[in-house]
Amino acid sequence: MCHTLSLRAAITLRPNDTVGAIEARVTPAFANGAWTAYGTVTEHNHSSRVQAGENAGGFLKHDFVVRQYVPVGRYEGAQSLKFYAIAAQADHPRQINLIVADVQTGALLQALGLQCT
């Protein structure tokens, strides 16, 4: 389980017993006002072979590749959230992330990542 505090929001993020389910608790610092959240899954150890251009034939390695983007919803006040992540791949360590932003301004309130193996 991961937990972080900020001046703008507190997030607790943890896997659920249901396969792929992620639970979060978001508590914004402000009492009123709408906020929105989205979850992502980022993976490491991806690679690609360059087909054309000056790097043709080269081999590139990629980390923090966004493999899933899930809008979780629009809320007010403290809320419990649940979303589902894609299945893990043994050869690609991943991270589950939750990003919380102010609906009106789009300003980031908090972000938290849960490292998975």
C-alpha positions in Angstrom: 0.0 0.0 0.0 1.2 3.5 -0.8 0.1 6.7 0.9 1.2 10.3 0.4 0.1 13.6 1.9 0.2 17.0 0.2 -1.2 20.4 0.8 -3.8 19.8 -1.9 -4.9 16.2 -1.5 -4.0 12.9 0.2 -4.1 9.6 -1.7 -4.0 6.1 -0.5 -3.6 3.5 -3.2 -3.6 -0.3 -2.9 -4.4 -3.4 -4.9 -7.7 -5.1 -4.1 -8.1 -8.8 -3.7 -10.0 -8.9 -7.0 -7.5 -9.5 -9.9 -6.6 -6.2 -11.5 -8.7 -4.1 -9.1 -7.0 -1.0 -7.6 -8.6 0.9 -4.7 -7.9 4.4 -3.8 -9.0 6.9 -1.2 -8.7 10.6 -2.1 -9.1 13.4 0.4 -8.7 16.8 -1.1 -7.5 19.6 1.2 -10.4 21.8 0.2 -13.9 21.1 1.4 -15.7 22.3 -1.7 -14.9 22.1 -5.3 -14.8 19.4 -7.9 -11.8 17.2 -8.8 -11.2 14.5 -11.3 -9.0 11.5 -11.4 -7.4 9.1 -13.8 -5.4 6.0 -13.4 -2.6 4.8 -15.6 -0.5 1.7 -15.9 3.1 2.3 -17.0 5.5 -0.6 -17.9 9.3 -0.9 -18.2 11.6 -3.0 -20.4 9.9 -2.5 -23.7 12.0 -2.2 -26.8 11.7 -1.5 -30.5 13.9 -1.8 -33.6 14.2 1.4 -35.6 13.1 0.8 -39.2 14.1 4.0 -41.0 16.0 7.3 -40.6 19.4 7.9 -39.3 19.0 5.4 -36.5 17.7 2.6 -38.8 18.6 -0.8 -37.5 19.1 0.5 -34.0 17.5 -1.0 -31.0 15.7 1.3 -28.5 14.7 0.4 -24.9 11.7 2.1 -23.3 10.6 2.6 -19.7 7.5 4.3 -18.3 5.5 3.3 -21.4 1.8 4.1 -20.8 -0.1 0.9 -21.5 -3.5 2.0 -20.0 -5.3 5.3 -19.3 -8.5 5.1 -17.3 -10.6 8.2 -16.5 -11.9 7.3 -13.0 -14.5 10.1 -12.6 -15.4 13.5 -11.3 -16.0 14.0 -7.6 -16.4 16.4 -4.7 -15.0 15.9 -1.2 -13.3 12.8 0.1 -14.1 9.7 -2.0 -13.2 6.0 -2.4 -12.4 5.0 -5.9 -11.9 1.6 -7.7 -10.5 1.0 -11.1 -9.1 -2.0 -13.0 -5.6 -2.4 -14.4 -4.6 -4.5 -17.4 -3.0 -7.8 -16.6 0.7 -7.8 -15.7 3.3 -9.2 -18.0 6.2 -11.1 -16.3 8.8 -9.4 -18.5 7.5 -5.9 -18.0 7.6 -4.6 -14.4 4.8 -2.0 -14.0 3.6 0.8 -12.0 0.0 1.7 -11.2 -0.6 5.5 -11.0 -3.4 7.7 -9.8 -3.5 11.4 -10.8 -5.9 13.8 -9.2 -6.6 17.3 -10.7 -8.8 20.3 -10.1 -11.8 20.2 -12.6 -11.9 24.0 -13.1 -8.2 24.7 -13.7 -6.7 21.3 -14.5 -4.1 21.9 -11.9 -2.5 18.8 -10.5 -3.6 18.2 -6.9 -1.6 15.0 -6.3 -0.2 12.0 -8.0 0.9 8.7 -6.6 2.4 5.5 -8.1 2.3 2.0 -6.7 5.3 0.0 -7.9 4.3 -3.6 -8.9 6.4 -6.6 -9.8 
